């Protein structure tokens, strides 16, 4: 079902018909939800939440969830079992999210192809090869970006930058 949804979303994205509904929301709550769901489905990785303060994004929370799901799914496929670090911080005009693993790293020669549609690393043959492509497209549609820092034998860190929600864009807190 997830694969079919991915293909449908990719077709909509290509046609410019994939809906993105930005709104102000606290990233920490979404990240905590993602950690809980992922740890239930993948006992090989423990996830450490990192970050500073309470960053708020001005983005589509469902699409951010989709991006984080893709990143966590890839970490389950490619990263060595152990610790993953999921974090976020406010960088002024944008918020920065990251997912860091403990290796084995992605050689620089392969990094440029990671975000191409239908590309998979040679070490893994399952999946559609659309997750990172779609995640980058979604981040860009929300006014953000997605990139990786890695190297052969070094941990990989995937970064997602999204517009930050200014205080006046945030809904009032319930009393």
C-alpha positions in Angstrom: 0.0 0.0 0.0 2.8 2.4 0.9 4.5 1.7 -2.5 1.3 2.4 -4.4 0.7 5.6 -2.5 4.3 6.6 -3.3 3.7 6.0 -7.1 0.5 8.0 -7.0 2.1 10.8 -5.1 5.0 10.8 -7.6 2.6 11.1 -10.5 0.8 13.9 -8.8 4.0 15.7 -7.9 5.2 15.4 -11.6 1.9 16.9 -12.7 2.0 19.7 -10.2 -1.1 18.4 -8.6 0.2 17.1 -5.3 -1.4 19.3 -2.6 0.8 21.0 0.0 -1.0 22.7 2.8 1.5 24.8 4.9 0.6 25.8 8.4 2.5 26.6 11.5 3.2 23.6 13.7 5.7 22.5 16.4 8.3 20.1 15.0 9.1 18.5 18.3 5.6 16.9 18.6 5.9 15.4 15.1 9.4 14.2 15.7 8.3 12.4 19.0 5.4 10.8 17.1 7.8 9.6 14.4 10.3 8.2 16.9 7.6 6.2 18.6 6.2 4.8 15.4 9.7 3.9 14.0 10.9 2.2 17.2 7.9 0.0 17.2 8.6 -1.1 13.6 12.4 -1.3 13.7 14.0 -2.7 16.9 17.5 -2.6 15.3 17.7 1.2 15.8 17.3 3.3 18.8 16.5 7.0 18.1 17.9 9.9 20.1 16.0 13.2 19.9 18.3 16.2 19.6 17.9 19.8 19.2 17.4 23.2 20.8 14.3 24.9 21.9 10.9 24.4 20.4 11.2 25.0 16.6 8.0 25.7 14.7 7.8 25.1 10.9 5.6 26.8 8.4 5.1 23.7 6.2 2.6 20.8 5.6 2.9 18.5 8.6 1.7 15.5 6.6 4.4 16.1 3.9 7.1 16.6 6.6 5.9 13.3 8.1 6.3 11.7 4.7 9.8 13.1 4.4 10.8 11.8 7.8 9.2 8.4 7.1 11.3 8.1 4.0 14.5 9.1 5.8 13.8 6.7 8.7 12.9 3.9 6.3 16.2 4.4 4.4 18.1 4.4 7.7 16.5 1.1 8.5 17.7 -0.3 5.2 21.2 1.1 4.9 22.5 2.2 8.4 24.2 -0.3 10.7 22.0 -1.2 13.7 22.5 1.1 16.6 21.7 4.7 17.3 20.0 7.2 15.0 19.8 10.9 16.0 16.8 12.9 14.9 17.0 16.6 15.7 15.7 20.1 14.9 16.6 23.7 15.6 15.4 27.1 14.7 17.9 28.9 12.3 16.0 32.2 12.2 14.2 32.3 8.8 14.2 28.5 8.6 14.2 25.4 10.8 16.7 22.7 10.2 15.9 19.0 10.8 18.4 16.2 10.6 18.7 12.5 10.8 22.2 11.1 11.5 23.2 7.4 11.5 26.3 5.5 12.6 27.6 4.5 9.2 28.7 2.9 6.8 28.5 6.2 4.9 27.8 7.1 1.3 30.8 7.6 -1.0 30.8 11.1 -2.5 30.6 9.6 -6.0 27.2 8.2 -5.2 25.7 11.2 -3.4 24.7 13.2 -6.4 22.6 10.3 -7.7 20.8 9.8 -4.4 18.1 12.3 -5.1 17.4 11.1 -8.6 14.1 9.3 -9.3 14.4 5.5 -9.3 17.9 5.5 -7.9 18.9 3.1 -5.2 22.3 2.5 -3.7 24.0 -0.7 -5.1 24.0 -2.3 -1.6 20.2 -2.5 -1.6 17.9 -3.8 -4.3 14.4 -3.5 -2.8 12.2 -0.4 -3.0 11.2 1.9 -5.7 14.1 4.3 -5.6 11.7 7.2 -5.3 11.8 8.1 -1.6 14.7 10.6 -1.6 13.7 12.1 -4.9 10.1 12.6 -3.6 11.3 13.9 -0.3 13.5 16.5 -1.9 10.7 17.6 -4.2 8.3 17.9 -1.2 10.9 19.9 0.7 11.3 22.3 -2.2 7.6 22.6 -2.8 7.3 23.8 0.8 10.1 26.4 0.2 12.8 24.3 1.7 15.7 21.9 0.8 17.0 18.4 1.4 20.7 17.4 1.3 23.1 14.9 2.7 26.6 15.1 4.3 28.5 11.8 4.3 31.5 10.0 3.0 32.8 6.5 2.6 33.1 5.0 6.1 31.6 8.1 7.8 28.2 8.5 9.3 25.5 10.0 7.0 23.4 13.0 8.1 20.4 14.0 6.0 19.2 17.6 6.5 15.8 19.1 5.8 15.5 22.9 5.8 11.9 24.4 6.0 10.5 27.9 6.5 10.3 28.8 10.1 6.9 29.9 11.6 7.2 33.3 13.2 5.5 33.8 16.6 2.6 35.7 15.0 1.9 32.8 12.6 1.6 30.3 15.4 -1.8 29.4 16.9 -2.4 30.6 20.5 -1.7 28.0 23.1 -4.6 26.4 24.9 -4.9 27.5 28.6 
